Amino acid sequence: MSDADDGLTVAFRHRLGETVFDIAFAAPPHGLVALFGPSGSGKTTAALVAAGLLRPDEGRVVVRGTVLTDTARAIFVPPERRRVGIVFQDSRLFPHMRVEANLRYGARRNPPGPVRFGEVVSLLGLSLLLSRRPHTLSGGERQRVAIGRALLAQPRALVLDEPLASLDSARKAEILPYLERLKAAMALPILYISHDLPEVVRLADTLALIEAGRVVACGPLETIAARADLPLAARDDAGAVLESVIVAHHPARGLSEIQAGGRRLLLPTVDRLSGSRLRVRIPAREVALATERPGPMSVHNILPGTVGTIAQDLQRPAALVEVRFDGSGLIARVTPDAVASLDLGPGRPVFALVKSVAIEPIG
C-alpha cells in the first residue's frame, strides 16, 4: 500500500498472544477515517501503533509525509516526539488541575503552532468550563476537554479511541455535534475507533472494516456502506449512506428535495437551508425492487439503477441486492423468492422504491 500524500498511513503485523494482527489502511489529509469492528478485532491495537504506544513486530506508520515507524529501516519515533494526539474513552484529565490548566498542559509540551487556545475553546464549547475541575464535569464535558488538550499539543494527526464508549445516549448526543465541528474545522487526519455504527455513519468520511485482526474493506463511507458482500450489509441496521445537497423545500407537501448520487429524492421536511449539505441513510429493509416503473403509488422515490452484487444474508433467509446508480448506490434486503421471480442478476436494470419517510437525515 502506498503512503497517502499528507495523510495517515498505518500498516503493521503484530502478534499478541495467540492473535496475529495484520492491518493496513490509509486516511486522507483531511477528514475522519473510522475503524469499525467488534471488540478484539484489532482497532485499539491499530490506534496504539499509530500513536507510538506499541512497537509492532513489522510495520510502517507515516503521518503527513513523515515516517514515524518503519521496522524495515529501524525507524521508531517515540510517542512524545511524533505529535500524534490520542484520546481514550476515559478522559485521563489531571484531577488537581482546572480545565484551563489541563488544556494548557498540552500546549506546554510542544512548540507554538497553528492551533490556538481561543479557537479550541470556541470550537469545543469550553468557555464556561475553564475554571472548573474535572470531577465537576459530565462525561461528555470531560471528553471535550481531553480532545481540546490533544489539539493544543499541535498534533500532526488525532486518534480518538472509543471516545464515546463510556457515555450514555444523552451524553453522546451532546458531544457528537462538537466532533462534527472538529472534523470540519481542523485540517488534519483523524483516526476514530468505534464499534458503534450510528457514530461511524454520522462522522466517518473513510471507513475501514476490521474483523479478526484483518481489514476486510477500506474506502469512502458511501461506497463501503452500499456493498452487499461485506459483513456490514448483514446487520439488522444495514443501509446505504448518501451525501446529498438540499435543492428545494415544498412546504405545501411537507417535503424537502435532495440530490444524491445523480438522483433526486424526496423526504419529510428538514430544517436546513437550500444549498446545505445533508448526509442521509436509507435502511436496506426499506428498499423494494421492481423491474418495470410502477404506476401511481404512495412511494415518492422511484430510482432507476442497475443490479450489482447479490449476496446471501447469512443472518436470515434473505438476499442482499446492490442497486447502483450514478456515483452511488443502495442495498435492498429482499427474499430469495423475489430475486428469482424478478430474475435479478448483475447488470439487470431495476427500479429501487424508497418511501420518503424511510430516508433518515443524519446529524
C-alpha positions as CSV (number, residue, x, y, z in Angstrom):
1,M,0.0,0.0,0.0
2,S,1.4,3.4,-1.0
3,D,1.6,6.2,1.6
4,A,-1.3,8.7,1.5
5,D,0.0,12.1,0.5
6,D,0.0,14.3,3.6
7,G,-2.4,11.9,5.2
8,L,-2.1,9.0,7.6
9,T,-0.9,5.5,6.6
10,V,-0.8,2.6,9.0
11,A,0.3,-0.9,8.0
12,F,1.6,-3.4,10.5
13,R,1.8,-7.1,11.5
14,H,1.9,-7.9,15.2
15,R,1.3,-10.9,17.4
16,L,-0.4,-10.6,20.8
17,G,-0.6,-14.0,22.5
18,E,-2.3,-16.3,20.0
19,T,-3.7,-13.5,17.9
20,V,-1.9,-12.1,14.9
21,F,-3.0,-8.7,13.7
22,D,-2.3,-7.9,10.0
23,I,-3.8,-4.5,9.5
24,A,-3.3,-1.8,6.8
25,F,-5.3,1.3,6.0
26,A,-4.8,4.9,4.8
27,A,-6.6,8.1,5.6
28,P,-6.7,11.3,3.5
29,P,-5.0,14.5,4.9
30,H,-8.4,16.0,6.0
31,G,-11.4,14.2,7.3
32,L,-12.1,11.3,9.5
33,V,-11.3,7.6,9.0
34,A,-13.2,5.2,11.2
35,L,-12.0,1.8,12.2
36,F,-15.2,-0.3,12.8
37,G,-15.4,-3.8,14.1
38,P,-16.2,-6.0,17.1
39,S,-14.3,-5.9,20.3
40,G,-10.9,-7.7,20.0
41,S,-10.7,-7.2,16.2
42,G,-7.6,-5.0,16.4
43,K,-9.0,-1.5,16.4
44,T,-7.3,-0.3,19.6
45,T,-4.1,-2.1,18.6
46,A,-4.1,0.0,15.4
47,A,-4.6,3.1,17.5
48,L,-1.7,2.3,19.7
49,V,0.6,1.6,16.8
50,A,-0.4,4.9,15.1
51,A,0.3,6.8,18.3
52,G,3.6,5.0,19.0
53,L,2.4,3.4,22.2
54,L,3.0,0.0,20.7
55,R,6.0,-1.0,18.6
56,P,4.8,-3.6,16.1
57,D,6.7,-6.7,15.0
58,E,6.6,-5.4,11.5
59,G,5.1,-2.2,10.2
60,R,5.2,1.4,8.9
61,V,3.4,4.5,10.1
62,V,3.5,7.7,8.0
63,V,1.8,11.0,9.0
64,R,1.8,13.9,6.6
65,G,4.8,12.6,4.8
66,T,6.9,12.0,8.0
67,V,7.9,8.4,8.7
68,L,7.2,7.6,12.3
69,T,7.6,3.8,12.2
70,D,9.4,1.7,9.7
71,T,10.6,-1.5,11.1
72,A,12.5,-2.4,7.9
73,R,14.6,0.7,8.4
74,A,14.8,0.5,12.2
75,I,12.8,3.8,12.5
76,F,10.7,4.3,15.6
77,V,9.9,7.8,16.7
78,P,8.8,7.7,20.4
79,P,5.3,8.8,21.2
80,E,6.2,12.0,22.9
81,R,8.0,13.2,19.7
82,R,5.7,12.0,17.0
83,R,2.9,14.6,17.6
84,V,0.0,12.2,17.3
85,G,-2.7,13.3,19.7
86,I,-4.6,10.4,21.3
87,V,-7.8,10.5,23.4
88,F,-9.1,7.3,25.1
89,Q,-12.6,6.5,26.3
90,D,-11.6,7.6,29.8
91,S,-10.5,11.3,29.5
92,R,-7.4,10.9,31.7
93,L,-7.5,14.6,32.8
94,F,-5.4,15.7,35.7
95,P,-7.8,15.8,38.7
96,H,-5.9,18.5,40.6
97,M,-5.9,20.9,37.7
98,R,-8.7,23.2,36.5
99,V,-9.9,22.8,32.9
100,E,-7.8,25.7,31.7
101,A,-4.7,24.2,33.2
102,N,-5.5,20.8,31.7
103,L,-5.8,22.4,28.3
104,R,-2.7,24.5,28.5
105,Y,-0.7,21.4,29.7
106,G,-0.9,20.1,26.1
107,A,0.3,23.4,24.7
108,R,3.3,23.5,27.0
109,R,4.7,20.2,25.7
110,N,5.2,21.4,22.1
111,P,6.3,24.5,20.3
112,P,3.7,27.0,19.3
113,G,1.7,26.0,16.2
114,P,-1.4,26.9,14.2
115,V,-3.9,25.6,16.7
116,R,-4.8,28.5,19.1
117,F,-6.2,28.3,22.6
118,G,-9.2,30.5,21.9
119,E,-10.0,28.6,18.7
120,V,-10.2,25.3,20.6
121,V,-12.2,26.7,23.5
122,S,-14.8,28.1,21.0
123,L,-14.8,25.0,18.8
124,L,-15.5,22.6,21.7
125,G,-17.7,25.0,23.7
126,L,-15.4,25.1,26.7
127,S,-15.6,28.8,27.7
128,L,-17.9,28.2,30.7
129,L,-15.9,25.2,32.0
130,L,-12.4,26.8,32.2
131,S,-12.5,27.4,36.0
132,R,-13.9,24.0,36.9
133,R,-12.2,20.8,38.0
134,P,-12.7,17.5,36.2
135,H,-14.8,15.9,38.9
136,T,-17.5,18.6,38.4
137,L,-17.8,17.9,34.7
138,S,-20.2,15.5,32.9
139,G,-18.6,12.6,30.9
140,G,-19.2,14.4,27.7
141,E,-17.6,17.6,29.0
142,R,-14.5,15.7,30.2
143,Q,-14.1,14.2,26.7
144,R,-14.4,17.6,25.1
145,V,-11.6,18.9,27.4
146,A,-9.5,15.8,26.6
147,I,-9.9,16.4,22.9
148,G,-9.0,20.1,23.4
149,R,-5.9,19.2,25.3
150,A,-4.8,16.9,22.5
151,L,-5.4,19.5,19.9
152,L,-3.4,22.2,21.7
153,A,-0.4,19.8,21.6
154,Q,-0.3,20.8,17.9
155,P,-0.7,17.3,16.5
156,R,0.0,16.1,13.0
157,A,-2.9,13.7,13.4
158,L,-5.5,12.9,16.0
159,V,-6.5,9.4,17.3
160,L,-9.8,9.0,19.1
161,D,-10.0,5.6,20.7
162,E,-13.7,4.8,21.6
163,P,-14.1,8.4,22.9
164,L,-17.9,7.9,23.5
165,A,-17.9,4.3,24.7
166,S,-18.4,5.2,28.4
167,L,-21.1,7.7,27.8
168,D,-24.9,7.2,27.9
169,S,-27.0,8.1,24.9
170,A,-27.8,11.7,26.2
171,R,-24.1,12.5,26.6
172,K,-23.3,11.0,23.2
173,A,-25.9,13.3,21.7
174,E,-24.3,16.2,23.5
175,I,-20.7,15.6,22.2
176,L,-21.4,14.4,18.6
177,P,-22.1,17.9,17.2
178,Y,-18.7,19.0,18.6
179,L,-17.0,16.1,16.9
180,E,-18.6,17.1,13.6
181,R,-17.4,20.7,14.1
182,L,-13.9,19.4,14.9
183,K,-13.8,17.3,11.7
184,A,-14.9,20.3,9.6
185,A,-12.6,22.9,11.2
186,M,-9.3,21.0,11.7
187,A,-7.1,20.4,8.7
188,L,-5.6,17.1,10.0
189,P,-6.3,13.4,9.6
190,I,-8.5,12.0,12.4
191,L,-8.5,8.3,13.2
192,Y,-11.7,7.3,15.0
193,I,-12.1,3.9,16.7
194,S,-15.6,2.6,17.3
195,H,-17.9,-0.4,17.4
196,D,-21.0,1.8,17.4
197,L,-22.4,2.0,13.8
198,P,-24.5,5.2,14.3
199,E,-21.4,7.1,15.4
200,V,-19.5,5.9,12.4
201,V,-22.3,6.7,9.9
202,R,-22.5,10.2,11.3
203,L,-18.8,11.0,11.5
204,A,-16.8,8.9,9.0
205,D,-15.5,10.0,5.6
206,T,-13.5,6.9,5.2
207,L,-14.4,3.5,6.7
208,A,-12.1,0.6,7.4
209,L,-14.0,-2.6,8.4
210,I,-11.9,-4.8,10.7
211,E,-12.6,-8.4,11.7
212,A,-10.3,-10.9,13.4
213,G,-7.2,-8.8,13.0
214,R,-7.7,-8.1,9.3
215,V,-9.0,-5.1,7.3
216,V,-12.0,-6.6,5.3
217,A,-12.5,-3.4,3.3
218,C,-11.5,0.2,3.3
219,G,-12.8,3.2,1.3
220,P,-15.2,6.1,1.3
221,L,-18.1,5.5,3.7
222,E,-20.7,5.9,0.9
223,T,-19.0,3.1,-1.1
224,I,-18.4,0.7,1.8
225,A,-22.0,1.1,3.2
226,A,-23.5,0.2,-0.2
227,R,-21.7,-3.1,-0.7
228,A,-23.8,-6.2,-0.3
229,D,-20.8,-8.6,0.0
230,L,-19.4,-7.1,3.3
231,P,-20.4,-8.1,6.9
232,L,-21.9,-4.6,7.4
233,A,-24.7,-5.5,5.0
234,A,-25.8,-8.4,7.1
235,R,-26.6,-6.3,10.2
236,D,-30.2,-5.5,11.1
237,D,-29.4,-1.8,10.8
238,A,-27.6,-2.1,7.4
239,G,-28.2,0.6,4.9
240,A,-26.7,2.9,2.3
241,V,-25.3,6.3,3.3
242,L,-25.6,9.1,0.8
243,E,-24.0,12.6,0.7
244,S,-26.6,15.0,-0.7
245,V,-27.4,18.6,-1.2
246,I,-30.8,20.1,-0.4
247,V,-32.1,21.6,-3.6
248,A,-35.6,22.7,-2.6
249,H,-38.3,22.7,0.0
250,H,-42.0,22.0,-0.7
251,P,-43.9,23.4,2.3
252,A,-47.4,22.6,0.9
253,R,-46.4,19.0,0.6
254,G,-44.4,18.8,3.8
255,L,-41.3,17.6,1.8
256,S,-37.8,18.5,1.1
257,E,-35.9,17.6,-2.1
258,I,-32.3,16.5,-2.1
259,Q,-29.9,15.5,-4.8
260,A,-27.6,12.5,-4.1
261,G,-25.6,10.4,-6.5
262,G,-27.1,12.0,-9.6
263,R,-30.7,11.3,-8.4
264,R,-33.3,13.5,-6.7
265,L,-35.1,12.2,-3.7
266,L,-38.0,13.5,-1.5
267,L,-38.1,13.1,2.3
268,P,-40.1,14.8,5.1
269,T,-39.2,18.4,5.6
270,V,-35.8,19.0,7.1
271,D,-34.9,22.2,8.9
272,R,-31.9,23.2,6.7
273,L,-31.4,25.9,4.1
274,S,-31.5,25.1,0.5
275,G,-27.9,24.5,-0.7
276,S,-26.9,22.9,2.6
277,R,-25.2,19.5,2.6
278,L,-27.1,16.7,4.2
279,R,-26.0,13.1,4.9
280,V,-28.8,10.6,4.8
281,R,-29.2,6.9,5.4
282,I,-31.6,4.5,3.6
283,P,-32.1,1.2,5.5
284,A,-31.8,-1.9,3.4
285,R,-35.1,-3.3,4.8
286,E,-36.9,-0.2,3.4
287,V,-35.9,-0.6,-0.2
288,A,-38.2,-2.5,-2.6
289,L,-37.4,-3.5,-6.1
290,A,-39.2,-3.6,-9.5
291,T,-38.1,-4.4,-13.0
292,E,-40.7,-2.0,-14.5
293,R,-41.5,1.5,-13.5
294,P,-44.7,1.2,-11.4
295,G,-47.7,3.4,-11.9
296,P,-49.1,6.0,-9.4
297,M,-48.4,4.9,-5.9
298,S,-47.6,6.3,-2.4
299,V,-43.9,5.8,-2.7
300,H,-42.3,9.1,-3.7
301,N,-38.8,7.9,-4.8
302,I,-38.5,5.6,-7.8
303,L,-34.9,5.3,-8.7
304,P,-33.7,3.7,-11.9
305,G,-30.4,1.7,-11.5
306,T,-28.6,-1.4,-12.2
307,V,-28.2,-4.6,-10.1
308,G,-24.7,-5.1,-8.8
309,T,-23.6,-7.8,-6.4
310,I,-26.3,-10.1,-5.0
311,A,-25.2,-11.8,-1.7
312,Q,-26.9,-14.3,0.6
313,D,-27.7,-12.8,4.0
314,L,-26.2,-15.3,6.4
315,Q,-28.1,-14.0,9.4
316,R,-31.6,-14.6,8.0
317,P,-33.4,-16.1,5.0
318,A,-32.9,-13.1,2.7
319,A,-30.8,-11.8,-0.1
320,L,-28.8,-8.5,-0.2
321,V,-29.0,-6.8,-3.6
322,E,-26.9,-3.8,-4.6
323,V,-28.6,-1.2,-6.8
324,R,-26.1,1.1,-8.4
325,F,-26.7,4.4,-10.0
326,D,-24.5,7.4,-10.9
327,G,-21.8,7.7,-8.3
328,S,-23.7,6.0,-5.5
329,G,-26.0,3.1,-4.7
330,L,-28.4,1.4,-2.3
331,I,-28.8,-2.0,-0.7
332,A,-32.1,-3.8,-0.8
333,R,-32.9,-6.7,1.6
334,V,-35.4,-9.0,-0.2
335,T,-36.4,-12.6,-0.1
336,P,-34.6,-15.1,-2.3
337,D,-38.0,-15.7,-3.9
338,A,-38.1,-12.1,-5.0
339,V,-34.7,-12.4,-6.6
340,A,-35.8,-15.5,-8.5
341,S,-39.3,-14.1,-9.6
342,L,-37.8,-10.9,-10.8
343,D,-34.9,-12.8,-12.5
344,L,-32.4,-10.4,-10.9
345,G,-28.8,-10.7,-11.7
346,P,-25.7,-8.4,-12.1
347,G,-26.3,-5.8,-14.8
348,R,-30.1,-6.1,-14.8
349,P,-31.9,-2.7,-15.0
350,V,-34.1,-2.3,-11.9
351,F,-36.1,0.4,-10.1
352,A,-35.4,0.9,-6.3
353,L,-38.6,2.1,-4.5
354,V,-38.0,4.1,-1.3
355,K,-40.7,5.7,0.8
356,S,-39.9,9.3,1.7
357,V,-40.4,8.6,5.4
358,A,-37.7,5.9,5.2
359,I,-35.0,8.3,4.4
360,E,-33.2,9.2,7.6
361,P,-31.3,12.5,7.9
362,I,-28.0,12.1,9.9
363,G,-27.0,14.7,12.3
